[in-house]
Amino acid sequence: MPQATRAQDRGERFGAAMAAVVRRLPFGLSRIIPPSLLGFAVINGFTFAVDLTLLTALHSWLDLWLPAAITISYVCAFGLSYTLNRAFNFRSHAAVGPQVAVYVVVVVVNYLAWILGVATGLAALGLDFRLARIAAGGCEAVYMYCMMRWVVFRDSQPNHNTPEVDTDP
């Protein structure tokens, strides 16, 4: 089986798994949560763990300067997020070059607005920096999902994305 077909099959299986989980959500949530949102949460939860692991390894174990360690781990995590979301969650077939350019702009705005702006602003207002970062992370998650679904991977809607969940009883 050709490599591209195996990758497409894995993407289809991932999409089907996310749709199956969404169908089983309680309290009517299956009507409002698209499978791509769950897929995004799964993938980006994983890439956030990769980010923290790399940050710990680079700064604590290899004694790399903290700003450099943060930057390297952030870039690696967002590169991984792009790759996994493109292949498994949104299953985009658009040209990679222009799509990556759009993604880089989205990530830079994300970093400046949410990571630096909101987290720093909330901390300046007196909120503990860890809580400020968590609050900024919530804003970041909403922003990144919206940008990935409707801007970066816009070619995926609706033809290449997992079909919306059937909510008829």
C-alpha atoms as one frame of an Amber mdcrd trajectory, in Angstrom:
protein
   0.000   0.000   0.000   1.483   3.409  -0.952   2.660   5.715   1.844   0.058
   8.419   1.022  -2.791   5.895   1.219  -1.645   4.629   4.638  -1.465   8.203
   5.934  -4.949   8.944   4.565  -6.260   5.774   6.217  -4.768   6.854   9.567
  -6.375  10.278   9.164  -9.727   8.680   8.370  -9.455   6.396  11.416  -8.551
   9.344  13.658 -11.524  11.334  12.327 -13.850   8.371  12.796 -12.625   7.881
  16.372 -13.198  11.558  17.200 -16.688  11.416  15.641 -17.497   8.265  17.637
 -16.473   9.923  20.907 -18.436  13.092  20.096 -21.556  11.018  19.350 -21.402
   9.697  22.914 -21.062  13.061  24.667 -23.758  13.699  27.290 -26.092  16.652
  27.828 -26.609  17.385  24.134 -22.965  18.318  23.667 -22.831  16.084  20.592
 -24.992  18.672  18.819 -22.583  21.541  19.367 -19.082  20.042  19.496 -17.651
  19.116  16.095 -15.262  16.145  15.896 -12.509  18.505  14.715 -12.673  20.361
  18.058 -12.110  17.133  19.976  -9.330  16.182  17.547  -7.732  19.579  18.076
  -7.921  19.137  21.868  -6.342  15.674  21.697  -3.549  16.724  19.335  -2.793
  20.002  21.057  -2.902  18.419  24.507  -0.227  16.045  23.255   1.848  18.818
  21.666   1.607  20.894  24.861   3.089  17.920  26.742   5.858  17.746  24.119
   6.458  21.493  24.591   6.797  21.124  28.371   8.996  18.032  28.051  11.343
  19.761  25.603  11.416  22.887  27.761  12.335  20.820  30.818  14.987  18.855
  28.944  16.566  21.899  27.327  16.567  24.155  30.378  16.853  21.809  33.352
  18.937  18.984  31.942  20.999  20.713  29.246  21.177  24.068  31.074  20.124
  26.027  27.985  19.301  29.701  28.550  15.570  29.887  29.436  14.432  32.223
  26.602  16.190  29.985  24.072  14.699  26.846  25.626  11.200  28.366  25.585
  11.557  29.436  21.966  12.913  26.097  20.736  10.276  24.054  22.557   7.485
  26.430  21.413   8.570  26.241  17.757   8.886  22.447  17.881   5.464  22.041
  19.509   3.742  24.309  17.003   5.465  22.560  14.089   4.259  19.232  15.426
   0.771  20.640  15.991   0.601  21.867  12.391   1.757  18.515  11.010  -0.586
  16.384  13.117  -3.613  18.647  12.633  -3.003  18.816   8.878  -2.664  15.046
   8.504  -5.093  13.652  11.076  -7.603  16.236  12.193  -8.313  18.499   9.224
  -6.797  16.215   6.533  -5.848  19.150   4.347  -4.662  18.708   0.766  -3.746
  22.334   0.097  -0.236  23.311  -0.945   2.022  23.187   2.113   4.103  26.324
   1.398   1.333  28.946   1.410  -0.449  27.121   4.222   2.666  27.135   6.414
   3.110  30.865   5.727  -0.430  31.527   6.969   0.177  29.264   9.975   3.378
  31.130  10.891   1.461  34.438  10.905  -1.259  32.848  13.074   1.363  31.525
  15.515   3.184  34.878  15.722  -0.089  36.703  16.452  -0.928  33.982  18.994
   2.416  34.414  20.711   2.250  38.204  20.831  -1.423  38.554  21.749  -2.070
  35.629  24.076   1.238  34.305  25.369   2.895  37.670  25.923  -0.006  40.138
  25.904  -2.729  38.541  27.997  -0.444  36.595  30.346   1.785  39.605  30.994
  -1.184  41.964  31.307  -2.998  39.764  33.825   0.198  39.306  35.829   0.732
  43.097  35.809  -2.792  43.475  37.190  -1.776  41.298  40.140  -2.841  37.795
  39.073  -0.278  35.094  39.874   1.825  34.485  36.748   0.894  30.797  36.632
  -2.824  31.586  36.739  -2.264  34.338  34.178  -0.568  31.814  31.866  -3.426
  29.327  32.311  -6.005  32.035  31.505  -3.981  33.086  28.470  -3.763  29.410
  27.475  -7.554  29.187  27.416  -7.752  32.219  25.126  -4.954  30.778  23.023
  -6.781  27.458  22.589  -9.978  29.134  21.339  -8.020  31.408  18.986  -5.840
  28.599  17.583  -8.768  26.250  16.967 -10.742  28.955  15.156  -7.744  30.014
  13.086  -6.806  26.448  12.179 -10.347  25.428  11.262 -11.423  28.514   9.320
  -8.160  30.101   8.131  -5.173  27.733   7.993  -7.060  24.581   6.950 -10.013
  26.274   5.264  -9.697  23.888   2.289 -10.746  21.076   4.623 -14.293  22.335
   5.060 -16.503  20.448   4.418 -15.117  18.002   1.846 -12.014  16.728   3.660
 -13.097  16.995   7.270 -14.943  14.425   9.302 -18.650  14.732   8.557 -20.639
  16.506  11.208 -22.207  14.239  13.775 -25.706  13.003  12.997 -27.826  14.111
  15.952 -31.137  12.602  14.888 -32.398  10.063  17.476
